[in-house]
Amino acid sequence: MKFGCFQNPLLSGSDLSTVIGRPTGSSGFDDSGQPRYQTNRRTMNSSDRALLTAFREISNMADRINLPRTIVDRSNTLFKQVHDGKTLKGRSNDAIASACLYIACRQEGVPRTFKEICAVSKIPKKEIGRCFKLILKALETSVDIITTGDFMSRFCSNLSLPTAVQRAATHIAKKAVEFDLVPGRSPISVAAAAIYMATQASEEKRTQKEIGDVAGVADVTIKQSYKLIYPRAHDLFPENFKLATLIDKLPQQ
C-alpha cells in the first residue's frame, strides 16, 4: 500500500511516498498491539524542496486574494523556469515567488497591484518590482500593458459603488486618457482619481483615503491625478449621468 502526494510534473520526480508492509504474525505488532510499518521513503533533493516551498507560498498567497488555479499554475511554471535558470541568485525565493504571482496575474488578464501582492507576501514593493523586471528579462517574456479598465470594476465593487457610478468613473478615466490629461500617471492612480470624481458628483461619495485604501495608492497620488483632470471635468462625464452634485461644485483637489 502506498501513501503520499500526487506527482508534481514540475518536480524532478523524487518519490515521497511511504510503502506500508502488511503486518504478519506477532512480529507484525508492537507491545501495545499497534502494527509495525516498514517504510521506504526516499529523501527529497534540495532543489525539489525549494520548489515545493515556493509552490506552497504561491498557493497560499493566491488563496488570500481569491485567485484561480490557472494563476497558481502559471506562477509555479514561471518560478520553476527562474529556479532552473539560476538567473536571480541572491534574491529570496519569497520575493521571486511574489513577482511570479504578479506576472501571472498580468499575463492571465486579471492584474493585481503591487500593493495587493505585498499585502499577502510581506515582501517590500520595491523588491517585488526589482524581481519583476529581472524575471521578464531573464525569461524573455512580457506582460500586457495595464489600463484603468483592468482595475475599475474591482475597485468599485470593493467600495460598494452602484453600477451607474462605476460606469461614470470608467467613462471619466477613458476620456482623461484620450484627452492626454494624465501623461505619465499610472493607470491605477488615474482610475482612483476618476472614481473620486464620479463619487463626488453622485450620492455615493467616497473620500480619497477610502479609495486609496482599496486601490493601494496614497491620498496624495490620487490628489495629483485628480488635479490634472479636474479642469476638464465638464468634458469627462457621460451625458446620461445623474448628477447629485453639480460639476461646478466638485472639490477642486
TIDO-291581 format. One line per field, with one value per residue (C-alpha): residue number from 1; residue in three letters; z, y, x. Coordinates in steps of 0.25 Angstrom, whole numbers, m for minus. Each point is the difference from the previous one (the first is absolute). Example, Ala and Ser with C-alpha at 12.3 -4.5 7.8 and 13.67 -1.06 7.14 Angstrom:
! TIDO-291581
num c(1	2)
residu c(ALA	SER)
zz c(31	m2)
yy c(m18	14)
xx c(49	6)
END
This chain:
! TIDO-291581
num c(1	2	3	4	5	6	7	8	9	10	11	12	13	14	15	16	17	18	19	20	21	22	23	24	25	26	27	28	29	30	31	32	33	34	35	36	37	38	39	40	41	42	43	44	45	46	47	48	49	50	51	52	53	54	55	56	57	58	59	60	61	62	63	64	65	66	67	68	69	70	71	72	73	74	75	76	77	78	79	80	81	82	83	84	85	86	87	88	89	90	91	92	93	94	95	96	97	98	99	100	101	102	103	104	105	106	107	108	109	110	111	112	113	114	115	116	117	118	119	120	121	122	123	124	125	126	127	128	129	130	131	132	133	134	135	136	137	138	139	140	141	142	143	144	145	146	147	148	149	150	151	152	153	154	155	156	157	158	159	160	161	162	163	164	165	166	167	168	169	170	171	172	173	174	175	176	177	178	179	180	181	182	183	184	185	186	187	188	189	190	191	192	193	194	195	196	197	198	199	200	201	202	203	204	205	206	207	208	209	210	211	212	213	214	215	216	217	218	219	220	221	222	223	224	225	226	227	228	229	230	231	232	233	234	235	236	237	238	239	240	241	242	243	244	245	246	247	248	249	250	251	252	253)
residu c(MET	LYS	PHE	GLY	CYS	PHE	GLN	ASN	PRO	LEU	LEU	SER	GLY	SER	ASP	LEU	SER	THR	VAL	ILE	GLY	ARG	PRO	THR	GLY	SER	SER	GLY	PHE	ASP	ASP	SER	GLY	GLN	PRO	ARG	TYR	GLN	THR	ASN	ARG	ARG	THR	MET	ASN	SER	SER	ASP	ARG	ALA	LEU	LEU	THR	ALA	PHE	ARG	GLU	ILE	SER	ASN	MET	ALA	ASP	ARG	ILE	ASN	LEU	PRO	ARG	THR	ILE	VAL	ASP	ARG	SER	ASN	THR	LEU	PHE	LYS	GLN	VAL	HIS	ASP	GLY	LYS	THR	LEU	LYS	GLY	ARG	SER	ASN	ASP	ALA	ILE	ALA	SER	ALA	CYS	LEU	TYR	ILE	ALA	CYS	ARG	GLN	GLU	GLY	VAL	PRO	ARG	THR	PHE	LYS	GLU	ILE	CYS	ALA	VAL	SER	LYS	ILE	PRO	LYS	LYS	GLU	ILE	GLY	ARG	CYS	PHE	LYS	LEU	ILE	LEU	LYS	ALA	LEU	GLU	THR	SER	VAL	ASP	ILE	ILE	THR	THR	GLY	ASP	PHE	MET	SER	ARG	PHE	CYS	SER	ASN	LEU	SER	LEU	PRO	THR	ALA	VAL	GLN	ARG	ALA	ALA	THR	HIS	ILE	ALA	LYS	LYS	ALA	VAL	GLU	PHE	ASP	LEU	VAL	PRO	GLY	ARG	SER	PRO	ILE	SER	VAL	ALA	ALA	ALA	ALA	ILE	TYR	MET	ALA	THR	GLN	ALA	SER	GLU	GLU	LYS	ARG	THR	GLN	LYS	GLU	ILE	GLY	ASP	VAL	ALA	GLY	VAL	ALA	ASP	VAL	THR	ILE	LYS	GLN	SER	TYR	LYS	LEU	ILE	TYR	PRO	ARG	ALA	HIS	ASP	LEU	PHE	PRO	GLU	ASN	PHE	LYS	LEU	ALA	THR	LEU	ILE	ASP	LYS	LEU	PRO	GLN	GLN)
zz c(0	m4	6	m4	m8	m15	m9	m4	m14	3	10	m4	4	15	6	12	3	11	m2	11	2	4	15	1	13	14	m6	m8	12	11	15	0	m11	m11	m14	m3	m13	m10	m7	m13	0	m9	3	m8	m6	4	m14	1	15	m4	m12	9	11	m11	m6	14	2	m14	3	14	m6	m11	10	8	m12	m6	m13	m8	m2	m14	6	10	m11	m8	12	3	m14	0	13	m5	m12	8	10	m11	m7	13	m5	12	10	13	m1	10	m4	6	m8	m13	3	3	m13	m8	6	m4	m14	m1	3	m11	m10	3	m1	15	5	14	5	7	13	m1	m2	11	10	m2	m1	10	m10	m3	m12	m5	1	m8	m10	m2	m1	m10	m9	1	m3	m12	m5	4	m6	m12	2	1	7	m6	3	11	m2	9	m4	6	14	m1	2	12	7	m2	5	13	2	m1	m11	m9	m15	m4	8	m6	m14	2	6	m11	m10	7	0	m14	m4	8	m7	m14	3	5	13	9	m8	9	10	4	m5	15	4	m12	4	14	m4	m9	11	9	m10	m3	14	4	m11	5	13	3	4	4	5	m6	12	m2	m15	3	10	m11	m11	7	m3	9	2	m6	m12	m3	3	m10	m11	4	m2	m14	m4	8	m10	m11	9	m9	m11	8	5	m9	m4	7	13	11	8	15	1	m12	m7	4	14	0	9	m7	6)
yy c(0	14	13	14	12	0	1	15	1	12	m8	m9	m13	m3	m11	6	m12	m9	m15	m8	m14	m10	m4	m15	m8	5	7	9	7	8	m2	9	m8	10	m5	2	7	m1	12	3	15	7	13	12	8	14	5	m6	4	15	m2	m6	11	11	m7	m1	15	4	m9	7	14	m3	m6	13	9	m11	m2	m13	m12	4	12	m9	m10	11	6	m14	m1	13	m3	m13	7	10	m10	m9	11	5	14	7	m4	8	3	m7	m11	7	13	m8	m8	13	6	m12	1	14	m3	m12	9	10	m11	m6	13	2	9	3	12	m1	5	m12	m10	7	m2	m15	m2	10	3	14	6	5	m14	m6	10	m3	m15	3	7	m10	m12	7	2	m14	m7	9	1	12	4	8	15	2	10	7	m10	m11	5	8	m11	m6	13	5	m13	0	14	m5	10	m1	m4	15	5	m10	3	15	m3	m9	11	11	m8	m4	14	5	m9	4	14	m2	6	m10	m2	m9	m3	m14	m7	m3	15	4	m10	4	15	m3	m8	12	10	m9	m3	15	3	m11	m3	m11	9	m6	6	0	m8	m11	m1	0	m12	m8	4	m1	14	12	11	10	m9	1	15	2	m8	7	14	m4	m4	10	12	m9	m6	5	m8	m13	m4	m8	8	m9	0	5	11	1	11	10	m1	14	m4	m11	1	6	m9)
xx c(0	5	m3	5	m2	m3	12	2	5	9	8	11	m7	4	m8	m6	m10	0	m1	m7	2	m11	2	2	0	4	12	m10	m4	6	m2	m12	m7	3	5	15	2	11	3	8	1	10	5	m4	11	3	m5	m13	m2	3	m11	m10	2	m2	m12	m7	3	m6	m12	m2	2	m10	m10	0	m4	m9	8	m4	9	4	8	6	4	6	7	6	5	7	7	5	6	7	4	6	7	6	0	m5	11	0	m15	m9	m9	m12	3	1	m13	m7	5	m4	m14	m1	5	m10	m12	4	2	m13	m8	m3	11	2	7	14	m6	m10	11	8	m12	0	15	6	11	3	m6	14	6	m12	2	14	m2	m12	10	11	m10	m5	14	5	m12	m1	m15	m9	m13	m12	m1	m10	m11	m10	m10	8	m3	m13	m10	8	3	m15	m5	9	m5	m15	m3	m12	1	m3	12	9	m4	2	14	3	m4	8	13	m2	m2	11	10	m6	2	14	m3	8	14	9	m10	m3	m13	m3	1	m8	m11	0	m1	m11	m8	2	m5	m12	m4	1	m10	m9	m8	11	11	14	12	14	4	m11	3	15	m1	m7	9	13	4	3	m10	10	1	m15	0	11	m8	m13	6	4	m14	m8	1	m6	m11	m11	5	2	m13	m10	m12	m10	6	m9	8	m3	10	2	14	3	m2	10	12	12	10)
END
